[in-house]
């Protein structure tokens, strides 16, 4: 079996790792970074966790802080203009998935002729060229974008989340520091945590899974499953009392490993259905994944029963000797219980009007199928089955 494995060339992981960002750049001969982040990271001063060590090393980083949740083509174009206006030899994505995905998309688009739209790189196109290397520093334990060859950008003209994939979107290096997650709100900790669990589980059952992605996915599930509730509880305490550093570090490593897993096996139906929800209703990506995960997992059980059962055993929700059918059923029960414990709303309780939801079902199903991700699912749905799943999860 031939396997192509794609991963960053360097990953620096551990508490306080961000203080060594200049050292990481120096190993690659890079010294003129444009830091891509979001307005809150800039206004709160959190981005100084990245900028201060760069300045201390004698570098003069510039900042582009106009990224938005669910990054858009217009923001990417603004970022390319900022990049081309300076003399930069690298991009640093600092923040959650949105700044990291934006930095990747800027690198891809800046390598193309002026006037090119980012939709030119939508899957199945291959975005294999980047204008400069990208270094990613995640501040949430969830998206895994620091380790993947993917970026997701919203086409504002079509209300479509476009999957863009290729070596041009693969970070050169990642700095993974769990201490950056300590100020993240509990809701975000929950949503990004379920996102990382979804990455690991979907990579594990994907039709494109391979021995390497399986190893990453197994490790990720072993780290995430026992620590997600603990990390959420730690975030709810808001720093009152001792930090649960063990759980936070486990979640950060699990998210990165899950990113490596799905970068090399791809995601499946949950992500295919999740992106249209984000595009049309602006639901955070991890939250829309969580809304879908139990129902979509139940939908695919019979097509990959041994895999789902193994996932249940890895996550510790089924005994080693338990039969596949019982173990897989316990996996769905655990995903439903996890949503309850993390206060994950349904689309209805999140405030999405029923008439708008129903009116977009056919469009969302078509967009989900067009993304290609549902084709990786153990049980590949048609449009009618996707519509039925959307209806099931709504209430």
Secondary structure, DSSP 8 states (H G I E B T S, - for coil): --------SEEEESTTGGGGHHHHHHHTT---EEEEEEHHHHHTSTTHHHHHHHHHTT---EEEEEE-SS-BHHHHHHHHHHHHTS--SEEEEEESHHHHHHHHHHHHHHTS-TT--GGGGBTTS-----SSEEEEEESSSS--GGG-SEEEEEETTTTEEEEEESGGGS-SEEEE-GGGGTTS-HHHHHHHHHHHHHHHHHHHH-TT--HHHHHHHHHHHHHHHTTHHHHHHHHHHTTSS---HHHHHHHHHHHHHHHHHHHHH---HHHHHHHHHHHHH---HHHHHHHHHHHHHHHHGGGSHHHHHHHHHHTTSS-TTS-HHHHHHHHHHHHHHHHHHTT---TTTTT--HHHHHHTHHHHHHHHHHTSGGGGSSS---HHHHHHHHHHHH-
